[in-house]
């Protein structure tokens, strides 16, 4: 993750000094803060800020109970692929043609019936990147994450994207600042035999949209994969 620029630092300080935060700080609080060491200052200032009331428009929209997943992802309905036919779930090994064998889906994710998204943290959105890496293709990322985590697949994607008002996606954005999600638990096969994964994304405060990307395409830390660990219950995360 890139370092914060000097210009951004100054803009942040300026906004703090000209907003209601400045007006709510009393002189004795400011004097106390200025006399603290760095680590003590950070904790004390955070505590003061957390004591202020958060505007309603900035509060996370907490999900009302677990999100129920569809029984299966029915790719033939064409809801997500328009009028283009021929999309299927990849079958068999990655080096094959994707037409024969077991479907490439994380079987552990398939066993889940509902998910409590209110309990998720950034730990559930790994990038798969190692230290010093700026990007990685999703083929390698799948192989890295699979032994460590359970990968959310197409059923999770459909439940999130199709939810009325997209409340859970909006909640994840406000709580964790998540604006892109890859779903690596299901591999799709395009009509011309290319391997893809589904993803959701949000641009500049607009509604969430959906897309699909080649597993061979590079991804960086802006596009984490939704994962789960450990399983609390066989049917619920």
C-alpha positions as CSV (number, residue, x, y, z in Angstrom):
1,X,0.0,0.0,0.0
2,X,1.4,3.4,-1.0
3,X,2.5,6.0,1.6
4,X,0.3,9.0,2.3
5,X,1.6,12.1,0.6
6,X,2.5,15.3,2.4
7,X,-0.3,17.1,0.5
8,X,-2.9,14.5,1.8
9,X,-1.5,15.0,5.4
10,X,-2.0,18.7,5.2
11,X,-5.5,18.4,3.8
12,X,-6.5,16.0,6.6
13,X,-5.1,18.3,9.3
14,X,-6.9,21.3,7.7
15,X,-10.2,19.5,7.7
16,X,-9.8,18.5,11.3
17,X,-9.0,22.1,12.3
18,X,-12.0,23.5,10.5
19,X,-14.7,21.0,11.4
20,X,-16.9,20.3,14.4
21,X,-14.1,18.2,15.9
22,X,-12.1,21.4,16.6
23,X,-15.1,23.0,18.2
24,X,-15.8,20.1,20.4
25,X,-12.2,19.9,21.8
26,X,-11.8,21.9,24.9
27,X,-8.6,23.8,25.7
28,X,-7.6,21.5,28.5
29,X,-8.0,18.5,26.2
30,X,-5.8,20.1,23.6
31,X,-3.2,20.9,26.2
32,X,-3.3,17.3,27.4
33,X,-2.9,15.9,23.9
34,X,0.0,18.2,23.1
35,X,1.9,16.9,26.1
36,X,1.6,13.2,25.2
37,X,4.1,11.0,23.4
38,X,3.2,9.7,20.0
39,X,1.7,6.4,21.0
40,X,-0.2,7.9,23.9
41,X,-1.4,10.7,21.7
42,X,-2.8,8.4,19.1
43,X,-4.8,6.4,21.6
44,X,-6.1,9.5,23.5
45,X,-7.1,11.3,20.3
46,X,-8.9,8.2,18.9
47,X,-10.8,7.9,22.2
48,X,-11.9,11.5,22.0
49,X,-13.0,11.1,18.4
50,X,-14.9,7.9,19.1
51,X,-16.8,9.8,21.8
52,X,-18.3,12.1,19.3
53,X,-21.6,11.2,17.7
54,X,-21.2,9.7,14.2
55,X,-23.5,11.3,11.6
56,X,-26.3,8.9,10.6
57,X,-25.3,9.0,6.9
58,X,-21.8,7.6,7.8
59,X,-23.0,4.8,10.1
60,X,-22.8,1.3,8.8
61,X,-26.1,-0.2,7.6
62,X,-26.0,-3.3,9.8
63,X,-27.4,-6.4,8.1
64,X,-30.7,-7.6,9.6
65,X,-29.6,-11.2,10.4
66,X,-27.7,-13.6,8.2
67,X,-28.0,-13.4,4.4
68,X,-29.6,-16.6,3.0
69,X,-27.9,-18.0,-0.1
70,X,-29.7,-19.5,-3.1
71,X,-29.7,-23.3,-3.3
72,X,-27.6,-23.1,-6.4
73,X,-26.2,-20.6,-8.9
74,X,-28.3,-21.2,-12.0
75,X,-26.0,-19.9,-14.7
76,X,-28.4,-20.9,-17.5
77,X,-31.0,-18.2,-16.5
78,X,-28.8,-15.7,-18.2
79,X,-29.5,-13.0,-15.5
80,X,-25.8,-12.1,-15.4
81,X,-24.8,-12.9,-18.9
82,X,-27.5,-11.2,-20.9
83,X,-28.4,-13.0,-24.1
84,X,-25.0,-14.6,-24.6
85,X,-25.3,-18.4,-24.1
86,X,-22.7,-20.9,-23.6
87,X,-21.4,-19.8,-20.2
88,X,-20.9,-22.8,-17.8
89,X,-19.1,-23.6,-14.6
90,X,-15.6,-25.0,-15.4
91,X,-15.3,-28.7,-15.2
92,X,-12.2,-30.8,-14.7
93,X,-8.6,-29.7,-14.4
94,X,-7.5,-26.2,-15.2
95,X,-5.3,-27.4,-18.0
96,X,-8.2,-29.1,-19.7
97,X,-11.0,-27.8,-21.9
98,X,-13.4,-27.2,-18.9
99,X,-16.2,-29.4,-20.3
100,X,-15.8,-32.7,-18.5
101,X,-15.2,-33.7,-14.9
102,X,-16.1,-32.2,-11.5
103,X,-17.2,-28.6,-11.4
104,X,-14.5,-26.3,-10.1
105,X,-16.1,-24.9,-7.0
106,X,-15.0,-24.9,-3.4
107,X,-17.1,-27.7,-1.9
108,X,-16.8,-26.2,1.6
109,X,-18.5,-23.0,0.4
110,X,-21.3,-25.1,-1.3
111,X,-22.3,-26.5,2.1
112,X,-23.2,-23.1,3.5
113,X,-26.8,-22.0,3.6
114,X,-26.5,-18.5,5.1
115,X,-23.8,-16.0,6.2
116,X,-23.6,-13.5,9.0
117,X,-21.8,-10.6,7.3
118,X,-21.9,-8.4,10.4
119,X,-19.2,-10.5,11.9
120,X,-16.7,-10.2,9.0
121,X,-13.4,-8.2,9.3
122,X,-10.6,-7.3,6.8
123,X,-9.3,-10.8,7.7
124,X,-12.0,-12.1,5.4
125,X,-10.8,-10.2,2.4
126,X,-7.2,-11.3,1.7
127,X,-5.4,-10.3,-1.4
128,X,-3.1,-13.3,-1.7
129,X,-0.2,-11.0,-2.2
130,X,3.1,-11.7,-0.5
131,X,5.5,-9.0,0.7
132,X,6.9,-7.1,-2.1
133,X,4.3,-8.1,-4.7
134,X,2.2,-5.4,-6.3
135,X,-0.1,-7.8,-8.2
136,X,-0.8,-11.4,-8.9
137,X,-3.1,-13.3,-11.3
138,X,-6.1,-15.1,-9.8
139,X,-5.0,-18.5,-10.9
140,X,-2.0,-18.2,-8.5
141,X,-4.1,-16.5,-5.9
142,X,-6.7,-19.3,-5.8
143,X,-3.9,-21.8,-5.2
144,X,-2.4,-19.7,-2.4
145,X,-5.7,-19.1,-0.6
146,X,-7.4,-22.5,-1.0
147,X,-5.3,-24.2,1.7
148,X,-5.7,-21.3,4.1
149,X,-9.3,-20.3,3.6
150,X,-12.7,-21.2,2.2
151,X,-13.4,-19.3,-1.0
152,X,-16.8,-17.6,-1.5
153,X,-18.3,-18.7,-4.8
154,X,-21.1,-17.8,-7.2
155,X,-24.0,-18.5,-4.7
156,X,-22.5,-15.9,-2.3
157,X,-22.0,-13.5,-5.2
158,X,-25.6,-13.8,-6.3
159,X,-27.0,-13.4,-2.8
160,X,-25.0,-10.2,-2.3
161,X,-25.6,-8.6,-5.7
162,X,-29.3,-9.5,-5.9
163,X,-30.2,-8.5,-2.3
164,X,-32.9,-5.7,-2.2
165,X,-31.1,-2.4,-1.8
166,X,-27.8,-4.1,-1.8
167,X,-27.7,-3.5,2.0
168,X,-25.0,-6.0,2.8
169,X,-22.6,-4.7,0.1
170,X,-23.3,-1.1,1.3
171,X,-22.5,-2.3,4.9
172,X,-19.2,-3.8,3.8
173,X,-18.3,-0.6,2.0
174,X,-19.0,1.6,5.0
175,X,-17.6,-0.7,7.7
176,X,-14.5,-2.0,5.9
177,X,-14.1,0.4,2.9
178,X,-14.5,-2.6,0.6
179,X,-15.3,-1.5,-3.0
180,X,-14.2,-4.5,-5.0
181,X,-14.8,-8.2,-4.2
182,X,-13.6,-11.3,-6.1
183,X,-15.4,-14.6,-5.7
184,X,-12.8,-17.3,-6.4
185,X,-14.9,-20.2,-5.1
186,X,-16.5,-20.8,-8.5
187,X,-14.6,-20.8,-11.8
188,X,-16.7,-20.0,-14.9
189,X,-16.0,-21.1,-18.5
190,X,-16.8,-18.6,-21.2
191,X,-18.2,-19.7,-24.6
192,X,-14.7,-19.6,-26.0
193,X,-13.2,-21.7,-23.2
194,X,-11.6,-19.1,-21.0
195,X,-11.5,-19.3,-17.2
196,X,-13.2,-16.5,-15.4
197,X,-14.3,-15.5,-11.8
198,X,-17.1,-13.3,-10.8
199,X,-16.7,-10.0,-9.0
200,X,-18.6,-7.0,-7.6
201,X,-17.4,-3.5,-7.6
202,X,-18.5,0.0,-6.8
203,X,-17.2,3.2,-8.4
204,X,-17.4,6.8,-6.9
205,X,-20.3,6.1,-4.6
206,X,-22.5,4.6,-7.2
207,X,-24.5,1.4,-6.9
208,X,-22.6,-1.9,-6.8
209,X,-22.2,-3.5,-10.2
210,X,-21.0,-7.0,-11.3
211,X,-18.5,-8.3,-13.7
212,X,-16.2,-11.2,-14.4
213,X,-12.4,-11.3,-15.0
214,X,-10.1,-13.8,-16.5
215,X,-8.2,-15.8,-13.9
216,X,-5.1,-15.1,-15.8
217,X,-5.6,-11.3,-15.4
218,X,-3.5,-9.5,-12.7
219,X,-5.2,-8.3,-9.5
220,X,-3.8,-6.0,-6.8
221,X,-4.6,-5.1,-3.2
222,X,-7.7,-3.1,-4.4
223,X,-9.5,-6.3,-5.3
224,X,-9.5,-8.8,-2.4
225,X,-11.2,-12.2,-2.5
226,X,-14.0,-12.9,0.0
227,X,-13.0,-15.8,2.2
228,X,-14.2,-17.6,5.4
229,X,-12.4,-19.2,8.3
230,X,-13.1,-21.1,10.4
231,X,-16.5,-22.7,9.9
232,X,-18.6,-22.0,13.0
233,X,-21.4,-24.3,11.9
234,X,-21.9,-26.6,8.9
235,X,-24.7,-24.5,7.5
236,X,-23.9,-20.9,8.7
237,X,-20.8,-18.7,8.8
